[in-house]
Amino acid sequence: MKSRREFLKGAATGAVILGAESSLGLSRTLDQQTEKDKAKVVIARDPALHGPDGKLDEYRLGDLLDRAIATYTGRKRPVDAWRHIVLEGGAKDKVIGLKTNGLGGKGISTHAVLVFAIAERLQQAGVKPSNILIWDRNARDLQACGLTINTDPKQIRCFGSDVSGFEDVVENWGSSHARFSRILTRECAMVINLPILKDHSMSGVTFAMKNMYGVVERPQDLHAGGCNPGVADLNAFPVIRQKIKLTIGDAITSVYEGGPGFRPEHLWQPNALIIGEDRVSIDHIAWGILDKKRTEVGLKTLEAAGRPPLYIATAADATHALGVNDPQRIKLIEV
Amino acid sequence: MKRLNLFLVGVLVILLPATAGVSGCKKKDANPFPASGAVMGWEKTSETRTFEPKDLWQYIDGGSEQFIQAGVVSTTTSDYKYQGQIETVVDVYTMSGPDGAQTILERGQTKDAQNVSLGDEGLQYAQSVSFRKGRYLVSIVAYQSSASTPQALMALAHGVEANL
């Protein structure tokens, strides 16, 4: 086990990649073909994900998910891929949490269809329904995603931190303090992160890392400085480092301006899923996606608009060592 | 009898301005949200929620900061549905003054906005309407869109405006 000094030294030289040195080991095991020292991110797209009536096609979404996971894991059969994810995540016969994002309200929240597709595949891989827990801040956020509250322990459960409560102990990391949801600390052995891609009025981007604001009691305490270093600090807490194993980012619908709430005049449909374990890399790529769209419609980039997502570089720095934001060290696969 | 008449006049002299004052207070605290059916086709589908500035983050997260900086005093919100189909949310921000309402309204404006006759200034998009009236800023957003959505939103907006 490396000392903290050795770990940070490795991070400073770029030799440390999330997954390679963390307790996860998921990316290294999942894909032996990953180029050395590169963080892998898969973007899977389907331009026909929404039908002519504008409705999301759940069958096509299932296919998209299977394609994305197969590409990421190198395992063609979904059941094999998901069994591997569960085993390598240390969640065999344990509770797997699916952390959604319903803060933006109806219209710009994690799609229930995606959540159900993941839950279905987990069950096909042998996970009992009672070991799947869909969660978010509260009931309202879950309902915004199109989900129904269910606390029956024999079924797939779906409830928020308003039910579980938060730990009494305040934990500290850097300048940040937090009380964590008991769903994260006591229920889940592993969490699959399901953020939705949005512009954010303060942080610039809200996606993989900022979705963790929904796991603490007072996220408003982490918004200063454009959510920097709040986002990075939060993701550096041990419980998040250890339990958030995989991100399946919902870029089916997104808002490119005026976020994080629902702004129909700034809504667009990238029709994509963005998958990876390195949340820093994912957010860096998400930033590029948002900026590209903004430029296309005649808006300033986030940096020119005075809202660059500074937290991404902070998360990648030697102190936080949460992942990679250098495009030369990210292996982006688009399918 | 004369004393009684004088007494009654005195009471009236006191009560009438007080009543007007009370009426004035009622108008200030008037509920901006039209009841179900008050605007044709529109049904109020949720209770009204109120957020003080310190709690506004619970509703709109980081979006709350710009409202706080612009001087929001209180935020109230309610859900509506048009003809049983178009789900909509109405947000009413009470600012400390008209300048704050103007700041927020104009900050969110895009080139697609159409000016509409609502309050002191109104903007309409395909699925939303926003306007300011005095120190109030109103945002009405529909989650679905149809050919009748813009007209329906304007009708609801007028219904809210009439209560401000």
Interface residues (C-beta under 8 A of the other chain):
Chain A: L103 G105 K106 G107 H200 S201 M202 S203 T206 Y213 P219 Q220 H223 C227 E257 G258 G259 P260 G261 F262 R263 P264 E265 H266 G298
Chain B: W57 I60 D61 G62 G63 S64 E65 Q66 E87 V89 G108 T110 K111 D112 A113 Y125 A126 Q127 S128 V141 A142 Y143 S145
